[in-house]
Amino acid sequence: MRRYFLALLLLLLISSCEKKKQKQDEAESEQGQNKVNETIGSKSDIEKGRVVYFANCVACHNNNPKKQGSIGPQIFGSSKELLTKKIVLGKYPNHYKPKRTTNIMPLLPHLDQEISNLHAYINSP
């Protein structure tokens, strides 16, 4: 009888731990999704960024920002700071190590107002 009671108690403890873990995972997933949405932006920002990217970037970078381009490197995961400095000023942030050492990329200061949309598209899943 004692063994049965201990087995039942153990089973209850395990199941309650699993439920707690599942709730924690769901909460973390929801928080992570909110952060991703805040970082990336709305679908309209992503679409505007896609238009900017295809009009200005695909000549050197790949149609897919996650892949190497013919001249430019893959740019998926680039920060807003990196995009702003490289596109508008032609420089890299102080802490950034360039993927390529060439200075082929032209300045595109007219895209200054589109950096957040471009960032949203480049980093969209």
C-alpha positions in Angstrom: 0.0 0.0 0.0 2.9 2.4 0.8 4.5 1.7 -2.5 1.3 2.5 -4.3 0.9 5.8 -2.3 4.5 6.8 -3.0 4.2 6.0 -6.7 1.0 8.1 -6.9 2.6 11.0 -5.0 5.6 10.9 -7.4 3.3 10.9 -10.4 1.5 13.9 -9.1 4.7 15.8 -8.5 6.0 15.1 -11.9 2.8 16.1 -13.7 2.6 19.4 -11.7 6.3 20.2 -12.6 5.5 19.5 -16.3 2.5 21.9 -16.2 4.6 24.6 -14.5 7.3 24.2 -17.1 4.8 24.3 -19.9 3.3 27.6 -18.5 6.8 29.1 -18.2 7.6 28.1 -21.7 4.4 29.6 -23.0 5.0 32.9 -21.1 8.6 33.1 -22.4 7.5 32.4 -25.9 4.9 35.1 -25.7 7.4 37.6 -24.3 9.9 36.7 -27.0 7.3 37.1 -29.7 6.4 40.5 -28.4 10.0 41.5 -28.5 10.4 40.3 -32.0 7.3 42.1 -33.1 8.5 45.3 -31.5 12.0 45.0 -33.0 10.9 44.1 -36.5 7.8 46.2 -36.8 4.5 45.8 -38.5 3.7 44.0 -41.8 3.4 47.3 -43.6 6.9 48.3 -42.4 8.2 45.0 -43.7 6.5 45.5 -47.1 7.8 49.1 -47.4 11.3 47.7 -46.5 10.9 45.0 -49.2 10.2 47.7 -51.8 13.2 49.7 -50.7 15.4 46.6 -50.6 14.5 45.5 -54.1 14.8 49.0 -55.5 18.2 49.7 -54.0 20.0 46.7 -52.7 19.5 43.6 -54.8 21.9 44.8 -57.5 24.7 43.8 -55.1 23.0 41.8 -52.4 21.0 38.7 -52.9 17.2 38.8 -53.4 17.1 36.9 -50.1 18.9 38.9 -47.4 19.9 35.6 -45.7 22.2 34.7 -48.6 25.4 36.0 -50.1 25.0 38.5 -52.9 27.0 38.7 -56.1 29.0 41.6 -54.7 27.7 42.3 -51.2 27.5 40.0 -48.2 24.4 38.5 -46.6 22.8 41.2 -44.5 20.2 39.3 -42.5 20.5 40.2 -38.8 22.0 43.6 -39.4 21.2 46.2 -36.7 19.7 49.6 -37.4 22.9 51.2 -36.3 24.9 49.3 -38.8 22.4 50.0 -41.6 22.3 53.7 -40.8 26.1 54.2 -40.6 26.9 52.1 -43.7 24.1 53.3 -45.9 24.1 57.0 -45.0 27.7 57.6 -43.9 29.6 54.8 -45.5 31.2 53.8 -42.2 30.9 50.9 -39.8 30.0 51.2 -36.1 33.1 51.2 -33.9 32.5 47.7 -32.4 31.6 46.1 -35.8 34.0 43.9 -37.7 33.1 44.1 -41.5 32.4 40.9 -43.4 34.3 42.3 -46.3 37.1 44.8 -46.4 36.2 46.5 -49.7 34.6 49.9 -49.9 32.5 49.3 -53.0 29.1 50.2 -51.5 27.9 53.6 -52.6 26.4 56.1 -50.1 22.6 56.2 -50.3 21.7 59.1 -48.0 18.3 59.4 -49.6 17.4 56.2 -47.7 17.9 57.8 -44.3 14.1 57.9 -43.6 13.7 54.3 -44.8 16.2 52.6 -42.5 13.6 51.3 -40.0 11.5 49.8 -42.8 14.6 48.3 -44.4 15.6 46.9 -41.0 12.2 45.4 -40.6 12.4 43.6 -44.0 16.0 42.4 -43.7 15.3 40.9 -40.3 11.8 39.5 -41.0 11.5 35.7 -40.7 
